[in-house]
Amino acid sequence: MKADSIPLSEAMRGADFVQVDGIVFETAYVRVPDSLTVADDIVMELKLGETEVMFVREDLDDAQYVGDGAYRLKSGALLRFLSHATIH
């Protein structure tokens, strides 16, 4: 992991949206993996209109930080975790 990267588990926390290969999905469910999470546990459910995408813990195992807030999965998919901007 690069020195300026954020661990995937931290990037997932509070994500309102997840960009998957350039397509932005809204998070329907996010569970940050922990010591009790097994390989086939669902950790993310994402929606874009009628389209739903699901990731299990094994999908996210060994994700590599590639810079600019992006993570490359073993499958080759590129993820970015996004949240609503807050203006005070």
GIVENPE-V847934 format. One record per residue. N is the residue number from 1. RES is the residue in three letters. PHI is phi as a letter, one per 20 degrees, with the letter a starting at -180 (NA if undefined). PSI is psi in radians with two decimals (NA if undefined). D_LAST is the distance of its C-alpha to the last C-alpha in whole Angstrom. Layout:
N_RES_PHI_PSI_D_LAST + N_RES_PHI_PSI_D_LAST
This chain:
1_MET_NA_2.41_33 + 2_LYS_f_2.66_32 + 3_ALA_g_-0.59_30 + 4_ASP_e_0.17_27 + 5_SER_e_2.79_27 + 6_ILE_d_2.33_25 + 7_PRO_g_2.52_27 + 8_LEU_g_-0.74_27 + 9_SER_f_-0.64_27 + 10_GLU_f_-0.67_24 + 11_ALA_f_-0.58_22 + 12_MET_f_-0.59_23 + 13_ARG_f_2.19_21 + 14_GLY_m_0.17_18 + 15_ALA_f_2.19_19 + 16_ASP_e_-0.46_19 + 17_PHE_b_2.69_21 + 18_VAL_c_2.20_24 + 19_GLN_e_2.11_25 + 20_VAL_d_1.96_29 + 21_ASP_l_0.75_31 + 22_GLY_n_-0.13_29 + 23_ILE_d_2.23_28 + 24_VAL_e_2.14_25 + 25_PHE_d_2.61_26 + 26_GLU_e_2.47_23 + 27_THR_f_2.22_24 + 28_ALA_e_-0.55_26 + 29_TYR_b_2.35_27 + 30_VAL_c_2.22_26 + 31_ARG_c_2.02_28 + 32_VAL_f_2.15_28 + 33_PRO_g_2.48_32 + 34_ASP_c_-2.94_33 + 35_SER_f_-0.31_37 + 36_LEU_e_-0.12_38 + 37_THR_e_2.22_37 + 38_VAL_e_2.93_40 + 39_ALA_g_-0.65_40 + 40_ASP_e_0.21_40 + 41_ASP_f_2.36_37 + 42_ILE_f_2.24_35 + 43_VAL_d_-0.30_31 + 44_MET_b_2.36_30 + 45_GLU_c_2.21_30 + 46_LEU_c_2.57_28 + 47_LYS_c_2.53_28 + 48_LEU_b_1.73_29 + 49_GLY_m_-2.17_30 + 50_GLU_e_-0.12_33 + 51_THR_e_2.28_33 + 52_GLU_c_2.40_33 + 53_VAL_c_2.41_33 + 54_MET_c_2.48_34 + 55_PHE_c_2.41_34 + 56_VAL_d_2.92_36 + 57_ARG_g_-0.71_35 + 58_GLU_g_-0.57_38 + 59_ASP_f_-0.59_37 + 60_LEU_e_-0.23_34 + 61_ASP_g_2.40_36 + 62_ASP_m_0.39_37 + 63_ALA_f_2.43_34 + 64_GLN_d_2.25_34 + 65_TYR_f_2.23_31 + 66_VAL_d_0.10_31 + 67_GLY_o_2.85_28 + 68_ASP_l_0.61_25 + 69_GLY_m_0.25_24 + 70_ALA_d_2.61_27 + 71_TYR_c_2.33_30 + 72_ARG_e_2.19_33 + 73_LEU_e_2.89_35 + 74_LYS_g_-0.56_39 + 75_SER_f_-0.23_39 + 76_GLY_n_-0.22_38 + 77_ALA_f_2.55_35 + 78_LEU_d_2.14_31 + 79_LEU_d_2.52_28 + 80_ARG_c_2.37_24 + 81_PHE_d_2.23_22 + 82_LEU_c_2.65_19 + 83_SER_c_2.83_15 + 84_HIS_f_2.47_13 + 85_ALA_f_2.45_10 + 86_THR_d_2.22_7 + 87_ILE_d_2.24_4 + 88_HIS_d_NA_0
